[in-house]
Amino acid sequence: MSHAQVSGYQGSGMPWWHGAVVYQLYVRSWRDSNDDGYGDLRGIIDRLDYLAWLGADAIWLSPTMPSPDDDWGYDVSDYTGVHPELGTLADLDELIAQAGRRGMRVLLDLVPNHTSSEHPWFADAASSRQAAHRSYYVWADGRPDGGPPTNWLDFTGHPAWQWHDSGVYRNWRKIAESYSPERLLLGETWVPDAQGLAAYYGDNDELQLGFNFPFAFSGFQPARLAAIVEQTLAALPPGACPVWMGSNHDLGRFPSRWCDQPASLPPEAGEVLLTTSAEQTPPSPGVLRPWEGVITTAT
């Protein structure tokens, strides 16, 4: 039985993600079905019953698109295909269909803020200031000495520019809502506080969900977590769905961080953490967001 069913959100008329558990799988490191050293889509298909047993309402796959893997799949060279080391489009179609038969959705990790330098759009854009795809990318003249335009760094210590264009997200939301059933936009929103997170929801017309990194980075103390929950619920627009994020591929596994235990915890430890919210009356609003590796030892 899924978390949404246990918590009572399913059948309430709310979108399916209210009260859901979204479970991330880093495809390459999960299950290798053909012994080539890489996890793959067929490996996930083979273990869908296990994921359903965990109570996952949806699985979010790390990028599955073709890529030169300079950034381990996050440098996409073709948004319409599947990386040959992970499988085929037919495998992906089968995964989505098989997951649907078990009541689970599949979310694909779309990387829209940059592409691989091998993507045809970038190759064209870089060829000329008058290129057809030039406006697809943000350009700036370098300094006279040939260096980057600014000395700004991201959290990894590398140069970075950031942007948040509300108009873009609103246009995407309209596209998502044009489908039946409505498609979900879940953002990996690296912001330090609830106010910054709320900006990505707009007036309930931008992202439907945004990662709550302050919650994930918090210590596992009731008072601290309760404060973040209160701040989040107060900041989001009315009716918006928060995400109680445990981990993602950039963070350590949450049993290690929150419970001061090794990542090789037995399956029961992960079950306790994942079912706590479902046992509350009334259940906590929002989405539970764990990452693979917490209970996958049972596979």
C-alpha positions as a Python dict, from the first residue, in 0.01 Angstrom:
ca = {
    (1, 'M'): (0, 0, 0),
    (2, 'S'): (138, 341, -96),
    (3, 'H'): (202, 621, 149),
    (4, 'A'): (-70, 834, -14),
    (5, 'Q'): (-322, 556, 50),
    (6, 'V'): (-213, 515, 413),
    (7, 'S'): (-217, 888, 483),
    (8, 'G'): (-566, 934, 341),
    (9, 'Y'): (-476, 1179, 62),
    (10, 'Q'): (-558, 936, -217),
    (11, 'G'): (-919, 983, -320),
    (12, 'S'): (-939, 1322, -151),
    (13, 'G'): (-961, 1513, -480),
    (14, 'M'): (-613, 1659, -433),
    (15, 'P'): (-338, 1603, -693),
    (16, 'W'): (-172, 1265, -651),
    (17, 'W'): (150, 1412, -512),
    (18, 'H'): (-15, 1548, -197),
    (19, 'G'): (91, 1306, 77),
    (20, 'A'): (304, 1100, -163),
    (21, 'V'): (647, 941, -123),
    (22, 'V'): (878, 1027, -415),
    (23, 'Y'): (1180, 796, -416),
    (24, 'Q'): (1489, 891, -616),
    (25, 'L'): (1689, 630, -803),
    (26, 'Y'): (2034, 708, -938),
    (27, 'V'): (1995, 468, -1226),
    (28, 'R'): (2363, 389, -1277),
    (29, 'S'): (2416, 272, -920),
    (30, 'W'): (2092, 91, -847),
    (31, 'R'): (2058, -247, -1023),
    (32, 'D'): (2260, -384, -1314),
    (33, 'S'): (2050, -628, -1517),
    (34, 'N'): (2312, -728, -1775),
    (35, 'D'): (2638, -733, -1575),
    (36, 'D'): (2803, -451, -1770),
    (37, 'G'): (2888, -260, -1454),
    (38, 'Y'): (2610, -1, -1483),
    (39, 'G'): (2266, 8, -1331),
    (40, 'D'): (1998, 31, -1598),
    (41, 'L'): (1627, 72, -1667),
    (42, 'R'): (1564, -302, -1689),
    (43, 'G'): (1716, -338, -1344),
    (44, 'I'): (1450, -102, -1213),
    (45, 'I'): (1175, -291, -1396),
    (46, 'D'): (1296, -611, -1229),
    (47, 'R'): (1255, -456, -884),
    (48, 'L'): (933, -258, -921),
    (49, 'D'): (753, -495, -685),
    (50, 'Y'): (1011, -411, -418),
    (51, 'L'): (961, -38, -469),
    (52, 'A'): (584, -85, -448),
    (53, 'W'): (633, -283, -125),
    (54, 'L'): (825, 13, 18),
    (55, 'G'): (515, 229, -37),
    (56, 'A'): (662, 459, -302),
    (57, 'D'): (402, 658, -494),
    (58, 'A'): (654, 772, -754),
    (59, 'I'): (1014, 710, -853),
    (60, 'W'): (1230, 992, -976),
    (61, 'L'): (1508, 881, -1209),
    (62, 'S'): (1839, 1061, -1234),
    (63, 'P'): (1899, 1176, -1594),
    (64, 'T'): (1842, 895, -1842),
    (65, 'M'): (1917, 1096, -2157),
    (66, 'P'): (2222, 1053, -2384),
    (67, 'S'): (2525, 1233, -2243),
    (68, 'P'): (2906, 1238, -2277),
    (69, 'D'): (2900, 1202, -1896),
    (70, 'D'): (3137, 1485, -1820),
    (71, 'D'): (2888, 1560, -1540),
    (72, 'W'): (2754, 1203, -1499),
    (73, 'G'): (2442, 1246, -1706),
    (74, 'Y'): (2357, 1602, -1607),
    (75, 'D'): (2521, 1728, -1926),
    (76, 'V'): (2248, 1624, -2170),
    (77, 'S'): (2328, 1594, -2540),
    (78, 'D'): (1981, 1473, -2653),
    (79, 'Y'): (1662, 1535, -2454),
    (80, 'T'): (1457, 1293, -2664),
    (81, 'G'): (1657, 971, -2622),
    (82, 'V'): (1792, 728, -2363),
    (83, 'H'): (2159, 677, -2280),
    (84, 'P'): (2260, 346, -2443),
    (85, 'E'): (2431, 231, -2122),
    (86, 'L'): (2097, 264, -1940),
    (87, 'G'): (1866, 107, -2199),
    (88, 'T'): (1634, 211, -2479),
    (89, 'L'): (1321, 419, -2526),
    (90, 'A'): (1129, 90, -2535),
    (91, 'D'): (1273, 6, -2190),
    (92, 'L'): (1164, 345, -2059),
    (93, 'D'): (814, 302, -2201),
    (94, 'E'): (790, -40, -2037),
    (95, 'L'): (913, 98, -1704),
    (96, 'I'): (648, 371, -1707),
    (97, 'A'): (375, 122, -1799),
    (98, 'Q'): (482, -138, -1543),
    (99, 'A'): (513, 123, -1269),
    (100, 'G'): (165, 253, -1355),
    (101, 'R'): (18, -97, -1310),
    (102, 'R'): (154, -87, -955),
    (103, 'G'): (12, 258, -886),
    (104, 'M'): (346, 438, -918),
    (105, 'R'): (438, 737, -1133),
    (106, 'V'): (777, 793, -1297),
    (107, 'L'): (946, 1133, -1288),
    (108, 'L'): (1229, 1209, -1530),
    (109, 'D'): (1512, 1440, -1429),
    (110, 'L'): (1509, 1722, -1684),
    (111, 'V'): (1814, 1950, -1684),
    (112, 'P'): (1690, 2269, -1851),
    (113, 'N'): (1936, 2528, -1724),
    (114, 'H'): (2229, 2393, -1926),
    (115, 'T'): (2311, 2133, -2190),
    (116, 'S'): (2618, 1940, -2283),
    (117, 'S'): (2860, 2127, -2507),
    (118, 'E'): (2797, 1834, -2745),
    (119, 'H'): (2427, 1914, -2779),
    (120, 'P'): (2347, 2027, -3137),
    (121, 'W'): (2186, 2344, -3000),
    (122, 'F'): (2506, 2448, -2826),
    (123, 'A'): (2727, 2354, -3117),
    (124, 'D'): (2517, 2579, -3337),
    (125, 'A'): (2491, 2858, -3078),
    (126, 'A'): (2867, 2868, -3029),
    (127, 'S'): (2935, 2889, -3400),
    (128, 'S'): (2823, 3250, -3448),
    (129, 'R'): (2659, 3544, -3273),
    (130, 'Q'): (2392, 3521, -3543),
    (131, 'A'): (2330, 3146, -3497),
    (132, 'A'): (1970, 3024, -3480),
    (133, 'H'): (2015, 2882, -3130),
    (134, 'R'): (2224, 3167, -2994),
    (135, 'S'): (1938, 3293, -2773),
    (136, 'Y'): (1897, 2950, -2613),
    (137, 'Y'): (2202, 3027, -2396),
    (138, 'V'): (2319, 3314, -2178),
    (139, 'W'): (2635, 3475, -2312),
    (140, 'A'): (2861, 3748, -2185),
    (141, 'D'): (3185, 3889, -2312),
    (142, 'G'): (3487, 3789, -2110),
    (143, 'R'): (3724, 4026, -1937),
    (144, 'P'): (4000, 4185, -2145),
    (145, 'D'): (4243, 3928, -2004),
    (146, 'G'): (4024, 3645, -2133),
    (147, 'G'): (3882, 3548, -1795),
    (148, 'P'): (3513, 3497, -1708),
    (149, 'P'): (3281, 3801, -1681),
    (150, 'T'): (3262, 3777, -1300),
    (151, 'N'): (3437, 3599, -1016),
    (152, 'W'): (3117, 3449, -872),
    (153, 'L'): (3143, 3094, -738),
    (154, 'D'): (2879, 2831, -668),
    (155, 'F'): (2873, 2609, -358),
    (156, 'T'): (3122, 2368, -519),
    (157, 'G'): (3377, 2647, -561),
    (158, 'H'): (3333, 2666, -939),
    (159, 'P'): (3228, 2975, -1136),
    (160, 'A'): (2851, 3000, -1167),
    (161, 'W'): (2569, 3226, -1278),
    (162, 'Q'): (2216, 3171, -1156),
    (163, 'W'): (1878, 3293, -1272),
    (164, 'H'): (1512, 3255, -1189),
    (165, 'D'): (1276, 3362, -1464),
    (166, 'S'): (918, 3339, -1338),
    (167, 'G'): (785, 3373, -1691),
    (168, 'V'): (965, 3055, -1797),
    (169, 'Y'): (821, 2853, -1507),
    (170, 'R'): (470, 2986, -1569),
    (171, 'N'): (493, 2882, -1934),
    (172, 'W'): (609, 2536, -1832),
    (173, 'R'): (326, 2510, -1579),
    (174, 'K'): (74, 2582, -1855),
    (175, 'I'): (228, 2303, -2060),
    (176, 'A'): (215, 2064, -1763),
    (177, 'E'): (-150, 2147, -1700),
    (178, 'S'): (-241, 2097, -2065),
    (179, 'Y'): (-199, 1720, -2023),
    (180, 'S'): (-454, 1484, -1874),
    (181, 'P'): (-364, 1386, -1613),
    (182, 'E'): (-168, 1698, -1523),
    (183, 'R'): (211, 1657, -1531),
    (184, 'L'): (424, 1741, -1228),
    (185, 'L'): (708, 1997, -1217),
    (186, 'L'): (934, 1924, -919),
    (187, 'G'): (1225, 2165, -886),
    (188, 'E'): (1563, 2101, -728),
    (189, 'T'): (1544, 2444, -567),
    (190, 'W'): (1874, 2521, -394),
    (191, 'V'): (1767, 2809, -170),
    (192, 'P'): (1855, 2879, 196),
    (193, 'D'): (1513, 2961, 340),
    (194, 'A'): (1137, 2924, 308),
    (195, 'Q'): (1091, 3263, 141),
    (196, 'G'): (1331, 3173, -136),
    (197, 'L'): (1156, 2839, -181),
    (198, 'A'): (812, 3002, -200),
    (199, 'A'): (927, 3221, -489),
    (200, 'Y'): (951, 2913, -710),
    (201, 'Y'): (585, 2828, -643),
    (202, 'G'): (474, 3175, -754),
    (203, 'D'): (101, 3216, -697),
    (204, 'N'): (51, 2843, -745),
    (205, 'D'): (127, 2902, -1113),
    (206, 'E'): (495, 2802, -1137),
    (207, 'L'): (644, 2481, -991),
    (208, 'Q'): (400, 2248, -815),
    (209, 'L'): (677, 2123, -587),
    (210, 'G'): (1021, 2246, -478),
    (211, 'F'): (1292, 2069, -280),
    (212, 'N'): (1313, 2190, 79),
    (213, 'F'): (1689, 2197, 134),
    (214, 'P'): (1666, 2373, 474),
    (215, 'F'): (1465, 2073, 596),
    (216, 'A'): (1717, 1824, 457),
    (217, 'F'): (2015, 2011, 603),
    (218, 'S'): (1858, 2046, 946),
    (219, 'G'): (1972, 1841, 1239),
    (220, 'F'): (1732, 1570, 1353),
    (221, 'Q'): (1596, 1769, 1648),
    (222, 'P'): (1219, 1807, 1688),
    (223, 'A'): (1229, 2178, 1770),
    (224, 'R'): (1451, 2262, 1472),
    (225, 'L'): (1250, 2054, 1226),
    (226, 'A'): (921, 2189, 1363),
    (227, 'A'): (1042, 2545, 1309),
    (228, 'I'): (1131, 2473, 946),
    (229, 'V'): (794, 2308, 891),
    (230, 'E'): (612, 2610, 1035),
    (231, 'Q'): (818, 2855, 830),
    (232, 'T'): (760, 2655, 512),
    (233, 'L'): (384, 2626, 557),
    (234, 'A'): (361, 2997, 634),
    (235, 'A'): (566, 3101, 331),
    (236, 'L'): (409, 2885, 60),
    (237, 'P'): (99, 3011, -122),
    (238, 'P'): (-235, 2874, 5),
    (239, 'G'): (-295, 2518, -106),
    (240, 'A'): (65, 2461, -217),
    (241, 'C'): (226, 2128, -135),
    (242, 'P'): (556, 2130, 59),
    (243, 'V'): (830, 1870, 13),
    (244, 'W'): (982, 1714, 325),
    (245, 'M'): (1307, 1619, 161),
    (246, 'G'): (1524, 1353, 320),
    (247, 'S'): (1805, 1331, 65),
    (248, 'N'): (1905, 1355, -296),
    (249, 'H'): (2208, 1251, -500),
    (250, 'D'): (2411, 1547, -371),
    (251, 'L'): (2356, 1470, -2),
    (252, 'G'): (2447, 1181, 224),
    (253, 'R'): (2182, 923, 304),
    (254, 'F'): (1944, 1055, 564),
    (255, 'P'): (1979, 770, 819),
    (256, 'S'): (2351, 856, 830),
    (257, 'R'): (2288, 1229, 871),
    (258, 'W'): (1983, 1222, 1096),
    (259, 'C'): (2041, 908, 1301),
    (260, 'D'): (2421, 908, 1320),
    (261, 'Q'): (2427, 558, 1173),
    (262, 'P'): (2604, 398, 875),
    (263, 'A'): (2434, 386, 537),
    (264, 'S'): (2418, 5, 568),
    (265, 'L'): (2127, 20, 812),
    (266, 'P'): (1887, -275, 798),
    (267, 'P'): (1565, -227, 600),
    (268, 'E'): (1360, -177, 915),
    (269, 'A'): (1542, 147, 1000),
    (270, 'G'): (1443, 309, 672),
    (271, 'E'): (1087, 183, 710),
    (272, 'V'): (1054, 354, 1048),
    (273, 'L'): (1172, 687, 908),
    (274, 'L'): (947, 664, 603),
    (275, 'T'): (630, 561, 788),
    (276, 'T'): (645, 809, 1075),
    (277, 'S'): (457, 1078, 882),
    (278, 'A'): (190, 833, 768),
    (279, 'E'): (109, 742, 1128),
    (280, 'Q'): (39, 1099, 1235),
    (281, 'T'): (-323, 1206, 1284),
    (282, 'P'): (-390, 1415, 1088),
    (283, 'P'): (-104, 1333, 854),
    (284, 'S'): (157, 1599, 781),
    (285, 'P'): (86, 1782, 455),
    (286, 'G'): (333, 1748, 176),
    (287, 'V'): (561, 1503, -1),
    (288, 'L'): (816, 1274, 158),
    (289, 'R'): (1132, 1271, -51),
    (290, 'P'): (1391, 998, 28),
    (291, 'W'): (1684, 886, -185),
    (292, 'E'): (1800, 542, -288),
    (293, 'G'): (2039, 349, -70),
    (294, 'V'): (1833, 374, 246),
    (295, 'I'): (1659, 40, 218),
    (296, 'T'): (1785, -101, -110),
    (297, 'T'): (1987, -367, 74),
    (298, 'A'): (1668, -573, 58),
    (299, 'T'): (1704, -607, -318),
}
